[in-house]
Amino acid sequence: MEKQLLCCEVDSIRRAYQDENLLNDRVLQTMLKAEENYLPSPNYFKCVQKEIIPKMRKILATWMLEVCEEQKCEEEVFPLAMNYLDRYLSVEATRKTRLQLLGATCMFLASKMKETVPLTAEKLCIYTDNSVLPGELLQMELLVLNKLKWDLASVTPHDFIEHFLSKLKIHPSTKLILRKHAQTFVALCATDVNFVASPPSMVAAGSVVAAVQGLYLKSQDTSLSSPNLTNFLSQVIRSDPDCLRSCQEQIESLLESSLRQAQQHSGTTETKRMDEEVDLSCTPTDVRDVNI
């Protein structure tokens, strides 16, 4: 009798489903009121930080995003970690030599808040090329908690996306794609310093509008045209339509800039790879060290 082995890929981590009962106007209005309490200072580079500059934040954010993606973290983890980072830098002057430690700590805290199985201190230290020790990360965790006054339930753009999508009359399969695109825009905005002090609801609404336009869904329904959707979501978040339109355009511009940089980086990487094939002494590494 012939036996067959069936190989099934099963997600070993159990995750909770979205609670549809929470997608109501009462919850949305509560989040709109609370989001202002978690906004970082827009001027912390000038008023608080003496060594940290916007370029350093960009490098750190890119590294943090890569770690979250490689570890397949929940979509909420990275925006939440960046919120912790910006709020901390808004109140505490930090040396540039400790910036990667701070970034790792913020991911550590965010994963504890959002992940079923959070990232471990040891794993995060490996991603720093062991320039950070687990003991240092745990000490930094207490310092960050103290500076944030232990208030980690931040409202992020990700929290608003599902509320906005539930108000749009689109097919479930289309909604799945739209959600993924909007989440990508939210993560992209979190890496850019120009969105540091933008209200999460504004970033989420701008990301949804940009995603709809990018997927050409406006041709399926006139209510999804840019002017109509912008006016509708601006009423939902109680904002001026021109402000939301400006945010959307800023997000689209950021996307174009990121795509150009990715293409340039791809070309540079290909050239470097060819050079490394000639020089066999080069030793590649999977661990990216952020040298700031």
C-alpha positions as semicolon CSV with decimal commas, in nm:
position;residue;x (nm);y (nm);z (nm)
1;M;0,000;0,000;0,000
2;E;0,148;0,329;-0,108
3;K;0,166;0,598;0,153
4;Q;0,164;0,967;0,078
5;L;0,304;1,243;0,290
6;L;0,097;1,559;0,283
7;C;0,293;1,876;0,352
8;C;0,073;2,158;0,469
9;E;0,203;2,501;0,558
10;V;0,029;2,600;0,878
11;D;0,073;2,934;1,052
12;S;0,185;2,832;1,399
13;I;0,104;3,174;1,542
14;R;-0,264;3,225;1,610
15;R;-0,388;3,577;1,553
16;A;-0,719;3,734;1,649
17;Y;-0,971;3,825;1,382
18;Q;-1,089;4,183;1,334
19;D;-1,382;4,254;1,565
20;E;-1,651;4,400;1,336
21;N;-1,836;4,538;1,638
22;L;-1,557;4,789;1,694
23;L;-1,600;4,941;1,348
24;N;-1,858;5,198;1,451
25;D;-1,872;5,577;1,469
26;R;-1,849;5,587;1,848
27;V;-1,510;5,412;1,844
28;L;-1,395;5,627;1,551
29;Q;-1,484;5,950;1,728
30;T;-1,302;5,832;2,041
31;M;-0,988;5,768;1,837
32;L;-1,014;6,108;1,668
33;K;-1,023;6,274;2,011
34;A;-0,738;6,063;2,147
35;E;-0,495;6,090;1,855
36;E;-0,376;6,438;1,951
37;N;-0,246;6,303;2,283
38;Y;0,010;6,088;2,102
39;L;0,150;6,336;1,851
40;P;0,528;6,398;1,877
41;S;0,666;6,749;1,878
42;P;0,712;6,874;1,519
43;N;1,026;7,069;1,613
44;Y;1,219;6,822;1,825
45;F;1,517;6,824;1,587
46;K;1,564;7,196;1,652
47;C;1,443;7,229;2,010
48;V;1,551;6,903;2,178
49;Q;1,807;6,708;1,977
50;K;2,165;6,832;1,945
51;E;2,322;6,538;1,760
52;I;2,027;6,371;1,584
53;I;1,932;6,505;1,241
54;P;1,646;6,404;1,004
55;K;1,879;6,199;0,782
56;M;1,972;5,979;1,077
57;R;1,607;5,916;1,153
58;K;1,551;5,813;0,791
59;I;1,838;5,561;0,802
60;L;1,714;5,419;1,132
61;A;1,352;5,399;1,014
62;T;1,455;5,212;0,698
63;W;1,647;4,960;0,907
64;M;1,354;4,918;1,150
65;L;1,113;4,860;0,861
66;E;1,342;4,595;0,713
67;V;1,361;4,415;1,048
68;C;0,982;4,420;1,090
69;E;0,931;4,291;0,736
70;E;1,190;4,014;0,770
71;Q;1,037;3,903;1,100
72;K;0,688;3,917;0,944
73;C;0,561;4,143;1,221
74;E;0,202;4,263;1,231
75;E;0,143;4,572;1,017
76;E;0,083;4,783;1,329
77;V;0,425;4,717;1,483
78;F;0,639;4,945;1,267
79;P;0,415;5,259;1,277
80;L;0,372;5,210;1,651
81;A;0,748;5,173;1,704
82;M;0,809;5,494;1,507
83;N;0,551;5,673;1,721
84;Y;0,739;5,567;2,035
85;L;1,067;5,677;1,876
86;D;0,942;6,024;1,784
87;R;0,767;6,078;2,117
88;Y;1,086;5,983;2,302
89;L;1,303;6,209;2,087
90;S;1,054;6,490;2,152
91;V;1,139;6,493;2,522
92;E;1,486;6,342;2,563
93;A;1,812;6,451;2,401
94;T;1,985;6,141;2,264
95;R;2,338;6,075;2,146
96;K;2,365;5,946;1,792
97;T;2,561;5,646;1,916
98;R;2,250;5,531;2,105
99;L;1,999;5,588;1,825
100;Q;2,001;5,229;1,700
101;L;1,957;5,107;2,058
102;L;1,654;5,335;2,086
103;G;1,510;5,203;1,759
104;A;1,552;4,842;1,866
105;T;1,389;4,920;2,201
106;C;1,090;5,083;2,033
107;M;1,041;4,774;1,814
108;F;1,072;4,558;2,125
109;L;0,793;4,751;2,298
110;A;0,568;4,773;1,991
111;S;0,592;4,400;1,927
112;K;0,492;4,335;2,287
113;M;0,184;4,547;2,233
114;K;0,076;4,400;1,897
115;E;0,233;4,057;1,846
116;T;0,108;3,723;1,974
117;V;0,472;3,618;2,003
118;P;0,679;3,937;2,045
119;L;1,033;3,988;1,921
120;T;1,296;3,886;2,173
121;A;1,574;4,110;2,298
122;E;1,833;3,857;2,177
123;K;1,692;3,851;1,823
124;L;1,685;4,231;1,799
125;C;2,044;4,251;1,920
126;I;2,149;4,018;1,638
127;Y;2,000;4,267;1,390
128;T;2,228;4,536;1,535
129;D;2,526;4,312;1,450
130;N;2,555;4,260;1,827
131;S;2,653;4,623;1,879
132;V;2,371;4,626;2,136
133;L;2,358;4,376;2,422
134;P;2,031;4,234;2,560
135;G;2,101;4,389;2,899
136;E;2,140;4,733;2,741
137;L;1,813;4,693;2,553
138;L;1,625;4,597;2,871
139;Q;1,767;4,899;3,053
140;M;1,670;5,124;2,763
141;E;1,321;4,974;2,771
142;L;1,266;5,105;3,123
143;L;1,397;5,449;3,026
144;V;1,166;5,472;2,723
145;L;0,869;5,357;2,931
146;N;0,947;5,624;3,187
147;K;0,975;5,903;2,928
148;L;0,651;5,792;2,759
149;K;0,485;5,777;3,102
150;W;0,396;5,413;3,037
151;D;0,129;5,525;2,790
152;L;0,186;5,286;2,500
153;A;-0,168;5,265;2,360
154;S;-0,088;5,514;2,086
155;V;-0,334;5,584;1,808
156;T;-0,162;5,526;1,473
157;P;-0,277;5,564;1,111
158;H;-0,319;5,188;1,092
159;D;-0,603;5,205;1,346
160;F;-0,811;5,421;1,112
161;I;-0,770;5,225;0,788
162;E;-1,026;4,956;0,867
163;H;-1,281;5,218;0,976
164;F;-1,244;5,402;0,645
165;L;-1,260;5,084;0,436
166;S;-1,578;4,973;0,613
167;K;-1,746;5,289;0,486
168;L;-1,658;5,225;0,122
169;K;-1,884;5,017;-0,101
170;I;-1,627;4,787;-0,256
171;H;-1,595;4,412;-0,307
172;P;-1,423;4,218;-0,023
173;S;-1,145;4,099;-0,255
174;T;-1,084;4,457;-0,369
175;K;-1,089;4,573;-0,008
176;L;-0,813;4,323;0,073
177;I;-0,584;4,468;-0,195
178;L;-0,676;4,824;-0,102
179;R;-0,597;4,758;0,263
180;K;-0,253;4,624;0,177
181;H;-0,172;4,924;-0,042
182;A;-0,292;5,169;0,225
183;Q;-0,083;4,991;0,490
184;T;0,221;5,019;0,264
185;F;0,165;5,394;0,231
186;V;0,129;5,427;0,609
187;A;0,461;5,248;0,663
188;L;0,624;5,468;0,399
189;C;0,496;5,782;0,572
190;A;0,637;5,658;0,903
191;T;0,986;5,661;0,752
192;D;0,955;6,024;0,634
193;V;1,020;6,309;0,875
194;N;0,765;6,533;0,703
195;F;0,481;6,321;0,848
196;V;0,610;6,319;1,206
197;A;0,349;6,558;1,340
198;S;0,069;6,476;1,094
199;P;-0,251;6,347;1,264
200;P;-0,278;5,969;1,218
201;S;-0,632;6,004;1,081
202;M;-0,505;6,242;0,812
203;V;-0,222;6,006;0,710
204;A;-0,462;5,710;0,701
205;A;-0,721;5,898;0,494
206;G;-0,455;6,025;0,254
207;S;-0,316;5,672;0,221
208;V;-0,659;5,528;0,141
209;V;-0,726;5,796;-0,125
210;A;-0,380;5,744;-0,276
211;A;-0,434;5,366;-0,280
212;V;-0,774;5,402;-0,451
213;Q;-0,625;5,627;-0,718
214;G;-0,328;5,395;-0,767
215;L;-0,554;5,095;-0,821
216;Y;-0,780;5,293;-1,061
217;L;-1,089;5,201;-0,859
218;K;-1,240;5,538;-0,948
219;S;-1,340;5,393;-1,286
220;Q;-1,562;5,137;-1,110
221;D;-1,753;5,380;-0,892
222;T;-1,786;5,758;-0,918
223;S;-1,797;5,783;-0,538
224;L;-1,434;5,664;-0,543
225;S;-1,315;5,948;-0,764
226;S;-1,048;6,158;-0,599
227;P;-1,266;6,470;-0,531
228;N;-1,564;6,269;-0,401
229;L;-1,356;6,038;-0,184
230;T;-1,148;6,326;-0,048
231;N;-1,459;6,523;0,044
232;F;-1,618;6,217;0,206
233;L;-1,317;6,120;0,419
234;S;-1,248;6,482;0,515
235;Q;-1,599;6,491;0,664
236;V;-1,534;6,164;0,846
237;I;-1,216;6,294;1,011
238;R;-1,354;6,649;1,044
239;S;-1,079;6,808;0,838
240;D;-1,054;7,054;0,552
241;P;-1,066;6,878;0,210
242;D;-0,771;7,085;0,085
243;C;-0,557;6,962;0,376
244;L;-0,643;6,601;0,298
245;R;-0,578;6,657;-0,073
246;S;-0,239;6,807;0,010
247;C;-0,158;6,507;0,231
248;Q;-0,255;6,268;-0,048
249;E;-0,032;6,451;-0,298
250;Q;0,254;6,446;-0,049
251;I;0,214;6,069;-0,007
252;E;0,211;6,013;-0,384
253;S;0,521;6,230;-0,421
254;L;0,694;6,030;-0,147
255;L;0,605;5,707;-0,327
256;E;0,752;5,831;-0,655
257;S;1,069;5,941;-0,480
258;S;1,102;5,605;-0,301
259;L;1,053;5,412;-0,626
260;R;1,326;5,616;-0,795
261;Q;1,564;5,554;-0,505
262;A;1,480;5,181;-0,513
263;Q;1,559;5,163;-0,885
264;Q;1,889;5,344;-0,834
265;H;1,975;5,118;-0,541
266;S;1,887;4,812;-0,748
267;G;2,124;4,923;-1,023
268;T;2,401;4,994;-0,773
269;T;2,347;4,657;-0,602
270;E;2,365;4,472;-0,934
271;T;2,693;4,644;-1,019
272;K;2,830;4,566;-0,674
273;R;2,722;4,202;-0,705
274;M;2,910;4,168;-1,032
275;D;3,219;4,318;-0,870
276;E;3,191;4,074;-0,579
277;E;3,177;3,781;-0,819
278;V;3,517;3,891;-0,945
279;D;3,657;3,959;-0,599
280;L;3,597;3,632;-0,412
281;S;3,743;3,778;-0,093
282;C;3,420;3,973;-0,029
283;T;3,208;3,817;0,247
284;P;2,835;3,900;0,233
285;T;2,632;3,927;0,552
286;D;2,259;3,914;0,616
287;V;2,288;4,148;0,912
288;R;2,270;4,514;0,827
289;D;2,450;4,746;1,067
290;V;2,330;5,103;1,077
291;N;2,635;5,328;1,095
292;I;2,518;5,671;1,195
